[in-house]
Amino acid sequence: MGVPYTKDEIMAIVRGGKQRGYIPGIGWVFPGQGTVIPPPSQGTHLADIARLKKREKLLTKQVNMFMRLFRSDDKFSQMLTQLESQPEYGGDDEDGGEDEEEEDDS
């Protein structure tokens, strides 16, 4: 169901010194000091990392598919070439654009 207090109410209780110990979602508190020690960082869970990598791989495949589709049409191909030559889209930058990897399925 949840905690019957809002976070602001909990912090007011903590500052007033009426609560001590560990409060879920708040951390360790000490009476009268108004001191909150935040819980240790949970970090990124391995499942989240795996899910994000899988999602990134799917999105990369989709982008590559659309790029191949657009490259197959002359008009779209010209537009993409113009777009990619603009500095804000990775063209003509100082390092020569070497940070981009391009697939060639021909």
C-alpha positions in Angstrom: 0.0 0.0 0.0 2.8 2.4 0.8 3.9 4.9 3.4 1.1 7.1 4.8 3.4 10.1 4.8 4.8 12.2 2.0 8.5 12.6 1.6 8.2 16.2 2.9 6.4 15.0 6.0 9.0 12.3 6.6 11.8 14.8 6.3 10.0 17.1 8.8 9.8 14.3 11.3 13.5 13.5 10.7 14.5 17.1 11.3 12.4 17.2 14.4 14.3 14.3 15.8 11.2 12.1 16.2 12.4 9.3 14.0 15.6 7.2 13.9 16.9 4.2 12.1 16.4 3.3 8.5 13.5 4.7 6.5 13.0 2.9 3.1 13.5 5.4 0.3 15.1 7.9 2.7 18.1 6.2 4.3 19.6 6.2 7.8 18.4 9.0 10.1 19.6 10.0 13.6 17.4 11.6 16.2 17.7 15.4 16.7 20.4 15.8 14.1 18.2 16.0 11.0 21.0 14.0 9.3 20.1 11.7 6.5 22.6 9.2 5.2 21.4 8.2 1.7 21.2 4.5 1.0 24.2 3.1 -0.9 23.8 3.4 -4.7 22.2 0.3 -6.2 24.1 0.8 -9.4 22.8 -0.5 -12.7 21.5 -4.0 -12.5 22.9 -6.5 -15.0 19.4 -7.3 -16.2 19.0 -3.6 -17.1 22.3 -3.5 -18.9 21.4 -6.6 -20.9 17.9 -5.2 -21.7 19.5 -1.9 -22.9 22.1 -3.6 -25.0 19.4 -5.8 -26.7 17.2 -2.6 -27.3 20.3 -0.8 -28.7 21.0 -3.7 -31.1 17.4 -3.8 -32.3 17.3 0.0 -32.9 20.7 -0.1 -34.7 19.3 -2.9 -37.0 16.2 -0.8 -37.7 18.2 2.4 -38.5 20.5 0.4 -40.8 17.4 -1.1 -42.5 15.9 2.3 -43.1 19.2 3.7 -44.3 19.5 0.9 -46.9 15.9 1.6 -47.9 16.5 5.3 -48.4 19.8 4.7 -50.1 18.1 2.6 -52.7 16.0 5.6 -53.9 18.0 8.2 -55.8 16.1 11.2 -54.4 16.4 10.0 -50.8 20.0 9.1 -51.4 20.9 12.6 -52.5 19.1 14.1 -49.5 20.9 11.8 -47.1 24.3 12.6 -48.7 23.6 16.4 -48.3 22.4 15.9 -44.7 25.5 13.8 -43.8 27.8 16.4 -45.2 26.7 19.0 -42.7 28.9 19.3 -39.7 26.1 19.0 -37.1 25.3 15.6 -38.6 28.8 14.2 -38.5 30.2 15.4 -41.9 33.3 17.6 -42.4 34.2 17.6 -38.7 37.7 18.2 -37.4 38.6 14.6 -36.9 37.5 13.6 -40.4 34.4 11.8 -39.3 36.4 8.7 -38.4 34.2 8.0 -35.4 31.3 6.8 -37.5 31.1 3.2 -38.7 29.2 2.6 -41.9 27.9 -0.8 -43.1 28.2 -1.6 -46.8 26.0 -4.5 -47.8 26.7 -4.2 -51.6 
